[in-house]
Amino acid sequence: MSDKPRWEIIHGDSLTVLESFPPGAFDAVITDPPYASGGRTQAEKSKATAKKYSSMGGNAPPDFDGDAKDQRSWTRWAAEWLYLARRAAKPGAPVCMFIDWRQLPCASDALQWAGWIWRGIAVWDKGNSRPQKGRFRQQAEYIVWGSNGDMPVSRPVPCLPGVFKYGNPQNRIHLTEKPLQLMQDLVKITEPGGHILDPFAGSGTTVLAAVKEGYDATGIEVTDVYADLAKKRLESELDAA
Ligand SMILES: C[S@@+](CC[C@H](N)C(=O)[O-])C[C@H]1O[C@@H](n2cnc3c(N)ncnc32)[C@H](O)[C@@H]1O
């Protein structure tokens, strides 16, 4: 039998798929959900994701689903999947959820409504954002994190940084793809050899990072084109290795 880390991408809606997992199946939930952000008004938020998150016009990566909710609906929905994800997580398991400044208050509310203990916010400093005269640059995204109940300091996990400085990936295949090295740093919140769940896998960056760091990983992705793309990316980067 091989002791290589195992991975899978499940094509489906995380609300349905999460219900199918046995309680306590995962050692961590690390994810980057659709923010349903990218604008101040509902009309701006309802635009196609490529219009909201890319300036590449026809060369932008494909659109993805689930990004047009208003703030109240997003918060209710997030509380629901976070609840189901907590049920699928072991006692003490960490949770990390990416979010931007607009949705940050909703994200910490949803996390707590779902029963996780909110433990803090780490910062992804992207560095290269658009300067705004008379305003602060919006050069960061955030990682709201917590745990499923008590998280003893005796866990075999090192001290981790609170700020991660990485530029956006070059040649992105997903509109909101996260840097691989950022995800490799982040998954280390999980106990060595654990099984990581990402309910919003996109192009599979979390799953790829987890496996590279020696964890098993399960990703869920609803958008057909990205479920397919993530599987192909992981097959070519991991199974070929
Ligand atoms: C912010 S992106 C994740 C990007 C990913 N971190 C990467 O590096 O490629 C969020 C993903 O969640 C997916 N998604 C949206 N609603 C979903 C749902 N209900 N169930 C599963 N996936 C969903 C979208 O299709 C999108 O690809």
The ligand as an ORCA input file, in Angstrom:
! r2SCAN-3c Opt
* xyz 0 1
  C     -12.949     32.067     -4.347
  S     -13.101     30.681     -5.356
  C     -11.841     29.563     -4.788
  C     -10.533     29.746     -5.500
  C      -9.444     28.812     -5.003
  N      -8.983     29.196     -3.706
  C      -8.271     28.747     -5.950
  O      -7.133     29.074     -5.561
  O      -8.473     28.382     -7.125
  C     -14.571     29.966     -4.790
  C     -15.049     28.751     -5.551
  O     -16.209     28.226     -4.890
  C     -17.065     27.669     -5.869
  N     -18.418     27.586     -5.314
  C     -19.343     28.570     -5.225
  N     -20.463     28.119     -4.627
  C     -20.229     26.814     -4.315
  C     -20.987     25.795     -3.683
  N     -22.223     26.046     -3.225
  N     -20.435     24.572     -3.517
  C     -19.174     24.305     -3.968
  N     -18.406     25.226     -4.606
  C     -18.913     26.465     -4.763
  C     -16.944     28.613     -7.042
  O     -17.299     27.953     -8.245
  C     -15.463     29.031     -6.976
  O     -14.676     28.263     -7.859
*
